[in-house]
């Protein structure tokens, strides 16, 4: 553990963000707008690290006709600051499409368009982020028995850089989830890799593709592959009778309201479980009704014409795969009869969702100072700050992985703009004199003073 003698403390960031997906892009926007409003002595200095070489959000699922499941008004800023220059509407104006979008009369943009909006927003704060940097370690820096700072070491190629922070904001996103014992390969995919992998099938005339799952991504995969490969049989395997429609009715959508976070956070554990049971069908293992209708219409049309390529193998489970050099063998078991069907396929696509990254996985020895509940889950305060030993004075904030404490919006876009505002308010409340000097990307580089640092007046995540 580093020891910092009194009077010899280095200059530090107020905040370091790990990961630069939509959530931490929104965090950067909030910081920039705050710094534009205040004087330099009250500005919050920050830096973000992202291991990808550039911004990217579920690129493997940017199917050309897939739309968002959330209103464009729930962008990175609007619910926190409706007058922000970094809203989706300002993005549309900058692209010359605002009037066209209004005439479209649609709350739900194409996913590829919303991704472009995220990239546009991220580009506004690219001076605050180091892309291509993977976090190697987080080390506590102690003075007089109190951890006052955290040293964050990041690797870019063979170079290591160390930045020091008063606060961390973890926005490490989601990890693709595969069934136990199943490994991804050239013929066994997770749907997050769909667009990156599908090019390998071009020119091979695939005969059969199996898609596993009953949620929105699974249904989108089925529709896309059916359209992309007009000679192939597409087999959808799921344990239900059919896809279940998402409940996006006005009253049910209140589960995503900012006030719902307060209610969920203060509710007893048994009520939390009931709320998740009641409203899981707003988000989990459900499909937009229009897509369900389109798939059913297509399947019925093929049945009438006697050219059935779209097969729905329901009330069944994929119980095993054998990955071979020229095909993959899928074993499908009926949940009713126990009968096993063997499908030889070119590819099996698992649309089996995502899991949050282990929230303490990057924290090294600092993790020992973070508290967990009796179920082994991290304890999180209302301001999204990890509950820690009192000897750890640094704030460690989570953007994701807080579903058990804050509800269903934990990894969703719906509450992102509000959440980053609450985290910023907490940082300011805990560090009222937030005027410190930002370190350069290299620890050996000269460090500007607060007066020399450029104010961030013009700056702006999955989940998954």
C-alpha positions in Angstrom: 0.0 0.0 0.0 1.4 3.4 -1.0 2.1 5.8 1.9 1.7 9.5 1.2 3.5 11.6 3.8 1.8 14.9 4.8 2.7 17.9 2.7 3.9 15.7 -0.1 0.5 14.6 -1.6 0.4 14.6 -5.4 -2.2 16.3 -7.5 -5.2 14.1 -8.1 -8.4 13.8 -10.2 -11.7 14.3 -8.4 -13.1 11.4 -10.3 -11.8 8.6 -12.5 -14.3 6.6 -14.6 -13.6 3.0 -15.6 -15.4 2.1 -18.8 -16.8 4.5 -21.3 -20.1 3.1 -22.5 -23.3 5.2 -22.5 -23.5 5.5 -18.7 -20.0 7.0 -18.3 -20.5 9.1 -21.4 -23.5 10.5 -19.7 -21.4 11.0 -16.6 -18.9 13.0 -18.7 -21.7 15.1 -20.0 -22.9 15.9 -16.5 -19.4 16.9 -15.4 -18.9 19.1 -18.5 -22.2 20.9 -18.0 -21.4 21.4 -14.3 -17.9 22.8 -15.1 -19.4 25.1 -17.7 -21.7 26.7 -15.0 -19.1 27.2 -12.2 -15.7 28.8 -11.8 -12.5 26.9 -12.2 -12.0 26.6 -8.5 -15.3 24.7 -8.3 -14.7 22.6 -11.4 -14.6 18.8 -11.1 -11.6 17.2 -12.7 -12.1 13.8 -14.3 -10.7 11.2 -16.6 -12.1 8.0 -18.1 -10.5 4.8 -19.3 -11.9 2.5 -21.9 -10.3 -0.7 -23.2 -12.0 -0.6 -26.6 -10.0 1.4 -29.2 -13.1 3.6 -29.8 -16.6 4.0 -28.5 -18.9 1.0 -29.1 -22.2 -0.2 -27.7 -23.4 -3.7 -28.6 -22.1 -3.3 -32.1 -22.8 -6.9 -32.8 -26.5 -6.2 -32.5 -26.8 -3.1 -34.7 -29.2 -4.9 -37.1 -30.3 -2.4 -39.8 -34.0 -2.5 -38.9 -33.8 -3.0 -35.1 -35.3 -0.2 -33.1 -34.7 1.0 -29.5 -37.1 -0.2 -26.8 -36.8 3.1 -25.0 -38.1 6.6 -26.0 -35.5 8.9 -27.6 -36.4 11.3 -24.7 -34.6 9.0 -22.4 -31.3 9.8 -24.0 -28.1 10.7 -22.1 -29.2 14.1 -20.8 -32.9 15.1 -21.3 -34.5 13.8 -18.1 -31.7 15.6 -16.1 -31.4 18.7 -18.3 -34.0 19.2 -21.0 -32.1 22.2 -22.3 -28.8 20.3 -22.8 -26.9 20.8 -26.0 -26.1 17.1 -26.0 -29.6 15.7 -26.4 -30.8 13.3 -29.2 -32.7 16.2 -30.7 -29.6 18.3 -30.9 -27.8 15.4 -32.5 -30.6 15.2 -35.1 -30.3 18.9 -35.8 -26.6 18.6 -36.3 -27.2 15.8 -38.8 -29.9 17.7 -40.7 -32.6 15.1 -39.8 -34.7 16.8 -37.1 -37.6 17.6 -39.4 -37.5 14.2 -41.0 -37.6 12.6 -37.5 -40.5 14.7 -36.4 -42.4 13.7 -39.5 -41.7 10.1 -38.8 -43.9 10.3 -35.7 -42.0 7.7 -33.8 -40.6 7.7 -30.3 -38.3 4.8 -30.9 -35.3 5.4 -33.2 -33.4 2.8 -35.1 -30.8 1.2 -32.8 -28.0 2.1 -35.3 -29.1 5.7 -35.2 -29.0 5.8 -31.4 -25.6 4.3 -31.5 -24.5 7.1 -33.8 -25.9 9.5 -31.3 -23.8 7.9 -28.6 -20.7 8.2 -30.7 -21.5 11.9 -31.4 -21.9 12.5 -27.7 -18.7 10.6 -26.8 -16.8 12.7 -29.4 -17.7 15.8 -27.5 -15.6 14.7 -24.5 -12.9 12.7 -26.1 -10.4 14.9 -24.3 -11.6 13.2 -21.1 -11.1 9.6 -22.1 -8.2 7.4 -22.9 -9.3 4.7 -25.3 -7.4 1.4 -25.7 -6.5 1.4 -22.0 -7.2 -1.7 -19.9 -7.3 -1.3 -16.1 -4.5 -3.4 -14.4 -5.0 -2.5 -10.8 -6.6 -0.2 -8.2 -4.4 0.4 -5.2 -5.3 2.3 -2.0 -3.2 5.3 -1.0 -3.2 5.6 2.8 -2.4 8.5 5.1 -2.7 8.2 8.9 -4.7 5.0 8.6 -7.2 6.5 6.2 -7.4 5.6 2.5 -7.6 9.1 0.9 -6.9 8.3 -2.7 -7.0 5.4 -5.2 -4.2 4.8 -7.7 -5.5 3.4 -10.9 -3.0 1.7 -13.2 -4.0 1.2 -16.9 -2.1 -0.5 -19.7 -2.0 0.5 -23.3 0.2 -1.8 -25.3 3.4 -2.1 -23.3 2.9 1.3 -21.5 1.6 1.6 -18.0 0.0 4.9 -16.7 -1.0 5.7 -13.2 -3.7 8.2 -12.3 -4.8 9.1 -8.8 -8.4 9.8 -7.8 -10.6 10.8 -4.9 -13.6 8.9 -6.4 -14.2 6.1 -8.9 -17.2 5.6 -11.1 -17.4 2.0 -12.4 -19.2 1.6 -15.7 -17.9 -1.7 -16.9 -21.1 -2.8 -18.5 -22.4 -6.3 -19.0 -20.8 -9.6 -20.1 -22.4 -12.1 -22.5 -23.9 -15.0 -20.7 -23.5 -18.6 -22.0 -24.9 -21.8 -20.5 -22.6 -23.6 -18.1 -20.1 -25.7 -20.1 -20.7 -24.1 -23.4 -17.8 -22.2 -25.0 -18.0 -19.7 -27.9 -16.3 -20.8 -31.1 -16.5 -20.2 -34.9 -19.8 -22.2 -34.9 -21.1 -21.5 -31.5 -21.9 -17.8 -31.1 -23.4 -15.4 -28.5 -25.8 -13.0 -30.2 -23.5 -10.1 -29.1 -21.1 -11.3 -31.9 -23.8 -11.7 -34.5 -22.8 -9.0 -37.1 -19.1 -9.6 -36.6 -19.5 -13.4 -37.1 -22.2 -13.5 -39.8 -19.9 -12.4 -42.6 -18.1 -15.7 -42.2 -21.2 -17.5 -43.6 -21.4 -15.5 -46.7 -20.8 -17.7 -49.8 -21.1 -20.9 -47.7 -24.9 -21.4 -48.4 -25.7 -22.4 -44.8 -28.5 -25.0 -44.5 -29.6 -24.6 -40.9 -29.0 -22.1 -38.1 -30.3 -22.6 -34.6 -31.1 -19.7 -32.4 -31.6 -20.3 -28.6 -33.6 -17.9 -26.5 -37.0 -16.2 -26.0 -36.2 -12.5 -25.6 -36.0 -9.5 -27.9 -32.5 -10.3 -29.1 -33.4 -13.9 -29.9 -36.4 -12.8 -32.0 -34.4 -10.2 -33.8 -31.7 -12.7 -34.6 -34.3 -15.1 -36.0 -35.9 -12.5 -38.2 -32.5 -11.2 -39.4 -31.0 -14.6 -40.2 -34.2 -15.6 -42.0 -34.0 -12.6 -44.2 -30.2 -12.7 -44.7 -30.0 -16.3 -45.8 -33.1 -17.0 -47.9 -32.2 -20.7 -48.5 -31.4 -21.6 -44.9 -33.7 -23.1 -42.3 -33.8 -21.0 -39.1 -34.8 -23.0 -36.0 -35.8 -21.0 -32.9 -35.6 -23.0 -29.7 -37.2 -21.9 -26.5 -38.9 -23.3 -23.4 -42.2 -21.4 -23.8 -45.1 -21.9 -26.2 -44.1 -18.8 -28.0 -42.6 -15.4 -27.6 -44.1 -13.3 -24.8 -45.0 -9.7 -25.5 -43.2 -6.9 -23.6 -45.5 -4.8 -21.4 -44.8 -1.3 -22.4 -48.1 0.1 -21.3 -48.1 3.5 -19.6 -48.7 2.3 -16.0 -46.2 -0.5 -16.2 -43.6 1.8 -17.5 -43.7 3.7 -14.2 -41.3 1.0 -12.9 -38.6 3.0 -14.9 -39.5 6.4 -13.4 -36.9 8.1 -11.2 -39.3 8.1 -8.2 -39.5 4.3 -8.6 -35.8 4.0 -7.7 -36.5 5.7 -4.3 -39.5 3.4 -3.6 -37.5 0.3 -4.6 -34.5 1.3 -2.6 -36.5 1.8 0.6 -38.8 -1.3 0.2 -38.3 -4.4 2.3 -36.6 -7.3 0.5 -39.8 -9.3 0.1 -41.4 -6.3 -1.7 -38.4 -5.9 -3.9 -38.8 -9.5 -5.0 -42.5 -9.0 -5.7 -41.8 -5.8 -7.7 -39.4 -7.7 -9.9 -41.8 -10.6 -10.4 -44.7 -8.2 -11.2 -42.8 -6.1 -13.7 -40.1 -8.4 -15.1 -42.2 -8.6 -18.3 -41.3 -5.0 -19.1 -37.8 -6.0 -19.9 -36.8 -9.7 -19.4 -37.4 -12.5 -21.9 -40.0 -10.5 -23.8 -40.4 -9.3 -27.3 -42.1 -6.3 -29.0 -45.5 -7.3 -30.2 -45.0 -6.0 -33.7 -42.0 -8.4 -34.1 -43.9 -11.3 -32.7 -46.7 -10.6 -35.2 -44.3 -10.4 -38.1 -42.6 -13.7 -37.3 -45.9 -15.5 -36.9 -47.2 -14.0 -40.2 -44.1 -15.2 -41.9 -44.3 -18.7 -40.5 -47.9 -19.0 -41.4 -47.3 -17.8 -44.9 -44.6 -20.4 -45.4 -46.9 -23.1 -44.1 -49.5 -22.1 -46.6 -47.0 -22.1 -49.4 -45.3 -25.4 -48.3 -41.9 -23.8 -48.0 -41.3 -23.8 -44.3 -37.9 -22.4 -43.4 -38.9 -20.8 -40.2 -39.3 -23.4 -37.4 -40.3 -22.7 -33.9 -39.3 -25.6 -31.6 -41.2 -24.6 -28.4 -41.5 -26.1 -25.0 -38.0 -27.4 -25.5 -34.5 -26.8 -24.3 -31.1 -27.1 -26.0 -29.4 -29.6 -23.8 -26.1 -30.0 -25.5 -23.9 -29.0 -28.5 -21.1 -30.9 -30.2 -18.8 -28.5 -32.1 -17.2 -30.0 -35.2 -15.0 -28.7 -37.9 -17.7 -28.4 -40.5 -20.9 -28.4 -38.5 -22.3 -28.2 -35.0 -24.7 -30.8 -33.6 -27.5 -29.4 -31.3 -29.4 -31.7 -29.0 -32.9 -30.4 -28.3 -35.0 -32.0 -25.6 -38.8 -31.7 -25.3 -39.8 -30.5 -21.8 -43.1 -32.4 -22.2 -42.1 -35.8 -23.5 -38.3 -35.8 -22.8 -37.8 -36.8 -26.4 -34.5 -35.7 -27.9 -34.1 -34.3 -31.4 -30.7 -33.9 -33.0 -30.2 -30.9 -35.3 -27.1 -30.6 -37.5 -26.5 -26.9 -38.1 -23.9 -24.6 -39.5 -24.2 -22.3 -36.5 -25.9 -22.2 -33.1 -26.6 -18.7 -31.8 -27.2 -18.3 -28.0 -29.3 -15.2 -27.3 -29.1 -16.0 -23.6 -28.6 -12.5 -22.3 -25.9 -10.8 -20.2 -24.6 -10.7 -16.7 -23.2 -7.6 -14.9 -19.5 -7.6 -14.4 -18.4 -8.5 -10.8 -18.5 -5.0 -9.3 -15.4 -5.5 -7.1 -13.4 -7.5 -9.6 -11.1 -4.6 -10.5 -10.6 -3.2 -7.0 -7.9 -5.6 -5.8 -7.2 -5.0 -2.1 -9.7 -2.2 -2.0 -12.5 -4.8 -2.4 -11.8 -6.1 1.1 -13.0 -2.7 2.4 -16.3 -2.9 0.6 -19.3 -4.4 2.4 -21.6 -7.2 1.2 -25.1 -8.3 2.4 -26.0 -11.7 3.8 -26.5 -13.0 0.3 -23.0 -11.9 -0.8 -24.2 -9.0 -2.9 -22.4 -5.6 -2.6 -24.1 -3.1 -0.4 -24.9 0.1 -2.3 -26.1 3.4 -0.8 -28.9 5.4 -2.4 -26.4 7.6 -4.2 -25.0 4.5 -6.0 -21.9 4.6 -3.7 -20.5 1.3 -2.4 -20.8 0.9 1.4 -17.3 0.7 2.7 -15.2 0.7 5.9 -15.1 4.2 7.4 -11.3 4.2 6.9 -11.9 4.3 3.1 -12.8 8.0 2.4 -12.9 7.6 -1.3 -16.2 7.3 -3.1 -16.7 4.2 -5.3 -19.8 4.5 -7.4 -21.5 1.8 -9.6 -23.3 2.4 -12.9 -24.8 -1.1 -13.2 -24.9 -4.1 -11.0 -27.3 -2.4 -8.6 -30.5 -4.1 -9.6 -30.9 -5.7 -6.1 -30.8 -2.3 -4.5 -32.1 0.2 -7.0 -34.4 -1.9 -9.2 -34.8 -2.8 -12.8 -33.3 0.4 -14.2 -29.8 -0.6 -13.0 -28.4 -1.5 -16.4 -30.9 0.2 -18.6 -30.9 3.6 -20.3 -34.2 4.8 -18.8 -32.7 6.3 -15.7 -29.1 7.0 -16.9 -29.4 10.8 -17.1 -30.9 11.1 -13.7 -28.4 8.6 -12.1 -25.3 10.4 -13.3 -26.8 13.6 -11.9 -27.2 12.0 -8.5 -23.7 10.6 -8.6 -22.3 14.0 -9.4 -24.3 15.6 -6.6 -22.9 13.0 -4.2 -19.3 13.7 -5.3 -19.8 17.4 -4.9 -21.5 16.9 -1.5 -18.6 14.7 -0.3 -15.9 16.9 -1.8 -17.3 20.5 -1.6 -13.9 22.0 -2.6 -13.6 20.1 -5.8 -10.9 22.2 -7.4 -7.9 20.0 -7.9 -5.5 19.5 -10.7 -5.9 16.8 -13.3 -3.0 14.5 -14.1 -1.8 14.0 -17.6 -2.2 10.6 -19.3 1.4 9.9 -18.4 2.6 10.1 -14.8 5.9 11.5 -16.1 4.3 14.3 -18.1 4.1 17.8 -16.7 1.0 18.5 -14.7 -1.0 21.7 -15.5 -2.2 23.8 -12.6 -5.9 24.3 -12.0 -5.7 27.8 -13.6 -3.9 26.3 -16.7 -6.4 23.5 -17.2 -8.9 24.2 -20.0 -12.5 24.5 -18.7 -14.8 21.8 -20.1 -17.5 24.2 -21.3 -18.0 22.6 -24.7 -17.8 18.9 -23.7 -20.7 16.5 -23.5 -21.9 3.3 -21.9 -25.6 -1.6 -22.0 -26.6 -2.6 -21.2 -24.7 -4.6 -21.6 
